Amino acid sequence: MIRRRNEIPIRMANAWRRHERQWKDHRYVYAVISRRSRGVSIGVNLNPGKGCNFDCIYCQVNRRLPAVVRRVDLKRLAGELDTILQAEQKDSLYEDTPFDVLKPDERGVRDIAFSGDGEPTAFRRFEEAVRIAADARFRFGLDTTKLVVLTNAAYLDRPLVRAGLVLLDQNNGEIWAKLDAGTEEYFRQVNRSRTPFERILCNILDAARTRPLVIQSLWPKIHGAAPPDSEISAYCSRLNDIISAGGRLRKIQLHTIARDPAESFVSRLPDKALDRIASIVRSRVAVPVEVYY
């Protein structure tokens, strides 16, 4: 059953919009209340310099403003991760906004997610960063907490990235792979990357043959227009191509813009339009679909 937007408690809807990648004086580690994680997600920003090989039109990162921090100090990152996990376990995290809206049964770290201001797998010491998170997960007894990497899939074929993904697999890990298009043309329009669309699809397939993947797809309005039906059909075909070739997909997350994007010509897709896309995908792809408004 789809939970309608007006059934979501206002306190949670407002908390989801509070998505600052900053906590206290931290440079790399922050916390958010995540729609898709359904609770507290600890974010690890491996791209404080805002570098990314995609330039998605819906991205909330304003790359026109210079970055305050450009390099990643893994020793400091590890310390920040410990500090925020300690605050969560001692409940002091829940004294801060927006976490103070969470009821006791809504608390707990759902995941430690490599996300941030750019593509996490572009970081040259990605494997080391995953190991830091895995060690913290063990030391804090976070048995049910997932390690998640949110990725555009462009670098999943790199040997050093694959080594990090092996660690991810050993620590209740998941790959949430971005797929926002069904055709090369729409991919260029939305994701604005020089990476060939075919490489993205091949990397998703290769990774999904090793472990089940979560597919994340954001559908916005562009210059006031919803995605055309032909693009949704092509998108379904790409997903079925992956499945037919032996790729395993755990679920498909369909969502739209929740926070202000950097580009003014991009806006949130109405609930009915997103529901219509979900209905098409459910009818054509044999994978569970979740919708986030």
C-alpha positions, 0 to 999 in steps of 0.5 A: 500500500502506498502511503499518501503524502498527506498521511505522513506526520508533519513533524517527519516531513519537516525533518526530512527537509532538514538535510544539512550535511553538517553536525557540530564542528564535523567536516566529514560525518553528519546525521540526517533523518532519512526517508528511505532509511526510515530513521537516522542515517549517519552520512560520511562525506568523502567529497567535501570539495564537491567534486563529482563526475555527474552534474545532475540537474536536481542536485541540491549541492551548490557548486557555485559556492567554493568548498570550505574543506577539500581533502579528506583526513581519514583519521579525523573522519574516524574520530568524527564517526565515533563521536556521533555514534557515541552521541546517538547511543547516549541519546544526546543526539536526540536533544538536537533539531531535527532529531528531537522529533523522533519518538523512542521507537523511531530512534537508532542508527539505520545505516552508515551511508557513503553519500555527501557532496559528490560520488563517494567511489571517486575517493581514492581511499574508498576501501579504507573509508569502508573499513573505518565504518565497518570497524565502528559498526562492530565496536558499537554493536550495530548488528542491524545497521547497514553500510550503504554506498549511494553511487552513480555506478560510474566507478564500480568497475575500478579494482580499488572500488570493488575491494571496498564493496567486498568489505561492504558485503561482509558488513550488512552492506547495500549498494544503492545505484542511481538510475534516472533514465532509460535512454542516453539522451535523457541521461545526458539531460538529467545527469549531465555526465561524460560517462557513457550511459552504457557503462553505467548499465554495464557496471550496475549489471556486473555489481548486481550479479555479485549481490542484490542491488537497490536501484534509486531513481529520481524523477523531476519536472523539467521546465514544468514537464513530467518525464515522457511515457516513452522514457519510463518505458525505456527505463523499464526495459533497461531494468529488465535487461539487467534482470535477464542478464543475471543481475539481482535487484532487491528493490526500486526506490522511486522518488522526486525532489524533497529539497531545493535543487541548485537549478531553478528549472527543476521542480518536484513531481506531483504525487499523482505523476509519481504514482503513475510512474510507479504503476507502470514500473510495477506492471512491467518489472518484477521487482518490489517498488517503493515510492517516496514523495 
